[in-house]
Structure formats: structure tokens, C-alpha cells
Amino acid sequence: MNIKEIIINSIKYPFLDWKKILILGFIVVIYTIPHDMVPINLQNGFTYPFLIIALLINCFISGYFFKIIQYSLKDTRELPKFRKWVKLFKNGFKVTCVSLIYSIPATLPLIILNLPLINYYLYLPDFIIVIIGAIAQIYLQGYATWLLQGYATTFFVYMLYCLIIFPISLIAITNMANNDGKWSYAFKLKAIFDKIKNIGWIKFYSWYFLASVITLLVLLIGIFLMFMFSILIHNYLSIKLIDSLIITPYIYMFFSRSLALIYNSGKKWSSEDKNL
């Protein structure tokens, strides 16, 4: 399957079942409540409970993302059903942990750049929780948000993450999905790089660029629709619901589908597979 076929297939994929878009959207709405209440200021005592709640709910979203990848790897056309919630949560927890671990090379410099803040918290009993909270906040809020808040010096780290670490982590998660969700397959770097090589580095990054552009376009369309609704109904909550119920779930479904298809487009045996 070439990139054009992958993208077209993935764009159409979420529209196969609007009901599932809305179910995922409902979970996203629940997730946004504690997420939006997370204060940026780490000195606020309410940070940790909201972070934990948001991360726990995010596990269900990530679990469905993972389930779509698994279904798509098996050439299943329909969207997976929302069932076996415990397994969904466990897989989502794995995806969240893998994502956090792969983000450490990018988040660690951000922490080092804020050594005065770290020194301040060093004397607190829950110092390690503060550090984990900082990493989790970056993971939840997004690097772009941190940049807009004045962390311009981290631009290089952000680009490093977007261009190198994040794409590799995507293949790592898909490799885990392709092997019954076993943790170890997310960190078998030789097998992961072999898979990207089999796909073709140019093809892989071409897909990554196009998928990112389409994601951005969907977001821009969503912003335009929300702007139009804001003129008509003057209700922030209603506008927020459009984003959470439709736009965000669509992006998750589109991206997870296209990720599985690009992974399957490199169907050659890697050195890791040959030893199995």
C-alpha cells in the first residue's frame, strides 16, 4: 500500500461508525475536565490529584488508540468495539508508559534547564513526585504549550522530539501492538529500526509529514467551526464539546489507522522476526 492509499483509507476510516466516534468523544470529554483543571504552577497543591485523574482517564483513550492499531494490523476494516475495559485500560497504561519513557530524552533537558526550580523542591519529601508530575504535565499539556509560555530555549529539544523521538516511539508502540502487547517489543530498538528500514526512511517520514499536515488541517477546520459556533451560540462549553466529541476522536482514529497501515507496508522480515 502506497502513502496515498494509506492516507485516503485512514481519512475515511473514522466515518465507518459515528457511534464509536461519539463514545470515544465522551471519554475525551471526561478526560478534559480534570485535565483543564491542572494548574501550570507546580507549587499548587491540587496539581497531583488532577494529574493522576487525567492520566488514568487518558489510559482508556490510549487503550482504544492501541486497539485500533491491533485491529488494523490484522487488516480488519471496522472500528473495534468498546468492551473489555480492564484490558483497554491496561493497554492504554502500557502506551502511556512507553510514551513517557521515550519522551525522557526530550523532557530531561527541560528539567535541567529549570535547575533553580528543582533545587527549590529538592528539600521536599515528595521531590520525586514533583519530577514525575513535571514530566507528566509536559506529556499532557504538550511541548507547544510550554514553548508558548516562554520556554523558547527549549525549541531545539522540541524539534528533536518531533522529528526523531516521537516517530520512533510510534513504531515502538505499533511493534508492541503487533506482538500481543508485550512490553519488551516496544524497546527492541534493532527490530524497530529494521522495521523503519523495511518501510523505507523516506516513505516513513513522508507519511509522518503528511499525517501531521492532515492532523493540523483537521485542527484548523475544527478551530474554524468552533469560531463559527462561538458567533452563533456564544457558549464556550458548547464549543469545547465540538472539539472533544468529534475533532479529537477523529484525529486519534485517523492517526492510529494510518500508523498501522504504514507499519504493515514494510512486510519484510526483520532480524528480530527471523529469530522468533
C-alpha positions as CSV (number, residue, x, y, z in Angstrom):
1,M,0.0,0.0,0.0
2,N,1.5,3.4,-1.0
3,I,1.2,6.6,1.0
4,K,-1.7,8.0,-1.0
5,E,-3.7,4.8,-0.4
6,I,-2.8,4.8,3.3
7,I,-3.9,8.4,3.8
8,I,-7.1,8.1,1.9
9,N,-8.0,4.9,3.7
10,S,-7.3,6.5,7.1
11,I,-9.3,9.7,6.3
12,K,-12.4,7.6,5.5
13,Y,-11.9,5.1,8.4
14,P,-13.4,7.1,11.3
15,F,-16.6,7.7,9.3
16,L,-17.4,4.0,9.2
17,D,-19.1,4.3,12.6
18,W,-20.1,7.7,14.0
19,K,-21.4,6.0,17.2
20,K,-17.8,5.0,18.1
21,I,-16.5,8.5,17.4
22,L,-19.1,9.8,19.9
23,I,-18.2,7.1,22.5
24,L,-14.5,7.9,22.3
25,G,-15.5,11.6,22.3
26,F,-17.5,11.1,25.6
27,I,-14.3,9.6,27.2
28,V,-12.3,12.6,25.9
29,V,-14.9,15.0,27.4
30,I,-14.5,13.2,30.8
31,Y,-10.7,13.4,30.4
32,T,-10.7,17.2,29.7
33,I,-12.5,18.0,33.0
34,P,-9.5,17.1,35.3
35,H,-7.0,17.9,32.5
36,D,-8.2,21.5,32.2
37,M,-8.1,21.9,36.0
38,V,-4.4,21.0,36.1
39,P,-2.6,24.3,37.1
40,I,0.7,25.0,35.4
41,N,2.2,26.2,38.7
42,L,3.8,23.2,40.4
43,Q,3.6,24.9,43.7
44,N,-0.2,24.4,43.7
45,G,-1.1,21.5,46.0
46,F,-4.0,20.4,43.8
47,T,-1.7,19.6,40.8
48,Y,-1.1,16.0,41.6
49,P,-4.7,14.7,42.1
50,F,-5.8,16.3,38.8
51,L,-2.7,15.0,37.0
52,I,-3.3,11.4,38.3
53,I,-7.0,11.5,37.3
54,A,-6.3,12.9,33.9
55,L,-3.6,10.3,33.3
56,L,-5.9,7.4,34.4
57,I,-8.7,8.5,32.1
58,N,-6.1,9.0,29.3
59,C,-5.2,5.3,29.6
60,F,-8.7,4.4,28.2
61,I,-8.2,6.8,25.3
62,S,-4.7,5.4,24.6
63,G,-6.1,1.9,25.0
64,Y,-8.6,2.4,22.2
65,F,-5.8,4.0,20.1
66,F,-3.8,0.8,20.7
67,K,-6.8,-1.4,19.9
68,I,-7.4,0.4,16.5
69,I,-3.7,-0.3,15.7
70,Q,-4.1,-4.0,16.6
71,Y,-7.3,-4.3,14.5
72,S,-5.7,-2.5,11.6
73,L,-2.6,-4.6,11.7
74,K,-4.8,-7.7,11.2
75,D,-6.4,-6.0,8.1
76,T,-9.7,-5.6,10.0
77,R,-11.7,-2.8,8.3
78,E,-14.3,-1.9,11.0
79,L,-13.7,0.1,14.1
80,P,-13.2,-2.0,17.3
81,K,-15.9,-2.2,19.9
82,F,-15.7,-0.6,23.3
83,R,-15.5,-3.7,25.5
84,K,-13.1,-5.5,27.9
85,W,-12.5,-2.2,29.7
86,V,-9.9,-3.6,32.0
87,K,-7.8,-4.8,29.1
88,L,-8.3,-1.5,27.3
89,F,-7.0,0.3,30.4
90,K,-4.0,-2.0,30.8
91,N,-3.0,-1.5,27.1
92,G,-3.5,2.3,27.5
93,F,-1.3,2.2,30.6
94,K,1.4,0.5,28.6
95,V,1.1,3.0,25.8
96,T,1.3,5.9,28.3
97,C,4.4,4.4,30.0
98,V,6.1,3.7,26.7
99,S,5.4,7.3,25.5
100,L,6.7,8.7,28.8
101,I,9.9,6.6,28.7
102,Y,10.6,7.6,25.1
103,S,10.0,11.3,26.0
104,I,12.6,11.3,28.7
105,P,15.5,12.3,26.4
106,A,13.4,15.4,25.5
107,T,11.9,16.2,28.9
108,L,15.1,15.7,30.9
109,P,16.8,18.8,29.3
110,L,13.7,20.8,30.2
111,I,14.1,19.8,33.8
112,I,17.8,20.5,33.8
113,L,17.1,24.0,32.3
114,N,15.0,24.6,35.3
115,L,17.6,23.6,38.0
116,P,16.7,26.6,40.3
117,L,13.1,25.2,40.5
118,I,14.5,21.7,41.0
119,N,16.8,22.9,43.8
120,Y,13.8,24.5,45.5
121,Y,11.8,21.2,45.5
122,L,14.8,19.1,46.4
123,Y,14.1,19.6,50.1
124,L,10.5,18.5,49.9
125,P,9.6,14.9,51.0
126,D,7.7,14.3,47.7
127,F,10.5,15.6,45.5
128,I,10.4,12.6,43.1
129,I,6.6,13.1,42.7
130,V,7.3,16.7,41.7
131,I,9.7,15.5,39.0
132,I,7.2,12.8,37.7
133,G,4.5,15.5,37.8
134,A,6.6,17.8,35.7
135,I,7.2,15.2,33.1
136,A,3.5,14.2,33.1
137,Q,2.5,17.9,32.7
138,I,4.7,18.2,29.7
139,Y,3.2,15.0,28.3
140,L,-0.4,16.1,29.0
141,Q,-0.1,19.8,28.1
142,G,2.1,19.3,25.1
143,Y,5.5,20.8,24.3
144,A,4.0,23.5,22.1
145,T,2.1,24.9,25.2
146,W,5.4,25.1,27.1
147,L,7.1,26.9,24.3
148,L,4.2,29.5,24.1
149,Q,4.6,30.1,27.8
150,G,8.1,31.4,27.3
151,Y,10.3,28.4,27.1
152,A,11.8,29.5,23.8
153,T,15.2,28.0,24.7
154,T,13.7,24.5,24.5
155,F,12.8,24.9,20.8
156,F,15.7,22.6,19.8
157,V,14.6,19.9,22.3
158,Y,11.0,20.2,20.9
159,M,12.2,19.8,17.3
160,L,14.4,16.8,18.3
161,Y,11.4,15.2,19.9
162,C,9.0,15.8,17.0
163,L,11.5,14.8,14.2
164,I,13.3,11.9,15.8
165,I,12.0,10.6,19.2
166,F,8.2,10.8,18.6
167,P,8.2,9.0,15.2
168,I,10.4,6.2,16.6
169,S,8.1,5.9,19.6
170,L,5.1,5.4,17.3
171,I,6.7,2.4,15.6
172,A,7.7,1.1,19.0
173,I,4.1,1.2,20.2
174,T,3.0,-0.4,16.9
175,N,5.6,-3.1,17.3
176,M,4.3,-3.8,20.7
177,A,0.7,-4.0,19.3
178,N,1.9,-6.4,16.6
179,N,3.3,-8.7,19.3
180,D,0.3,-9.2,21.6
181,G,1.0,-6.1,23.6
182,K,4.3,-7.4,25.1
183,W,6.2,-4.5,26.7
184,S,9.6,-5.8,25.6
185,Y,8.8,-5.3,21.9
186,A,8.5,-1.5,22.4
187,F,12.1,-1.4,23.4
188,K,13.7,-3.8,20.9
189,L,15.4,-0.9,19.1
190,K,17.1,-3.1,16.4
191,A,13.8,-4.6,15.4
192,I,12.2,-1.1,15.4
193,F,14.9,0.4,13.2
194,D,14.8,-2.7,10.9
195,K,11.1,-2.2,10.5
196,I,11.5,1.5,9.6
197,K,14.3,0.5,7.2
198,N,11.9,-2.1,5.6
199,I,9.3,0.6,5.2
200,G,11.8,3.0,3.8
201,W,13.0,6.0,5.7
202,I,11.9,8.4,3.0
203,K,8.5,6.7,2.8
204,F,8.1,6.7,6.6
205,Y,8.9,10.3,7.0
206,S,6.8,11.3,4.0
207,W,3.9,9.5,5.7
208,Y,4.7,11.2,9.1
209,F,4.8,14.6,7.4
210,L,1.5,14.1,5.5
211,A,-0.3,12.6,8.5
212,S,0.9,15.6,10.6
213,V,-0.3,18.0,8.0
214,I,-3.7,16.4,7.8
215,T,-3.9,16.4,11.6
216,L,-3.1,20.1,11.5
217,L,-5.8,20.7,8.8
218,V,-8.4,18.9,10.9
219,L,-7.5,21.0,13.9
220,L,-7.8,24.2,11.7
221,I,-11.2,23.1,10.4
222,G,-12.2,22.4,14.0
223,I,-11.0,25.9,15.1
224,F,-12.9,27.5,12.2
225,L,-16.1,25.5,13.2
226,M,-15.7,26.5,16.8
227,F,-15.2,30.1,15.8
228,M,-18.4,30.0,13.8
229,F,-20.3,28.4,16.7
230,S,-19.0,31.0,19.1
231,I,-20.5,33.7,16.9
232,L,-23.9,31.8,16.8
233,I,-24.3,30.5,20.3
234,H,-21.8,32.4,22.5
235,N,-21.3,29.4,24.7
236,Y,-17.7,28.3,25.5
237,L,-18.8,24.8,26.8
238,S,-20.7,24.0,23.6
239,I,-17.7,25.0,21.5
240,K,-15.4,22.8,23.7
241,L,-17.8,19.9,23.2
242,I,-17.3,20.0,19.4
243,D,-13.5,19.6,19.9
244,S,-13.8,16.9,22.5
245,L,-16.7,14.9,21.0
246,I,-15.7,14.9,17.3
247,I,-12.4,16.5,16.4
248,T,-10.1,14.9,18.9
249,P,-11.6,11.3,18.5
250,Y,-11.4,11.7,14.7
251,I,-7.6,12.6,14.9
252,Y,-7.0,9.6,17.2
253,M,-8.8,7.2,14.8
254,F,-7.2,8.6,11.7
255,F,-3.7,8.6,13.1
256,S,-3.8,5.1,14.7
257,R,-5.2,3.7,11.5
258,S,-2.6,5.3,9.3
259,L,0.2,4.3,11.7
260,A,-0.8,0.6,11.5
261,L,-1.1,0.8,7.7
262,I,2.4,2.3,7.3
263,Y,3.8,-0.3,9.6
264,N,2.2,-3.1,7.5
265,S,3.6,-1.5,4.3
266,G,7.0,-2.8,5.4
267,K,6.2,-6.5,5.5
268,K,9.8,-7.8,5.2
269,W,11.3,-10.0,7.9
270,S,13.5,-8.1,10.3
271,S,16.5,-9.8,12.0
272,E,14.4,-9.9,15.2
273,D,11.5,-11.7,13.5
274,K,13.8,-14.3,11.9
275,N,14.9,-15.4,15.4
276,L,11.3,-16.0,16.6
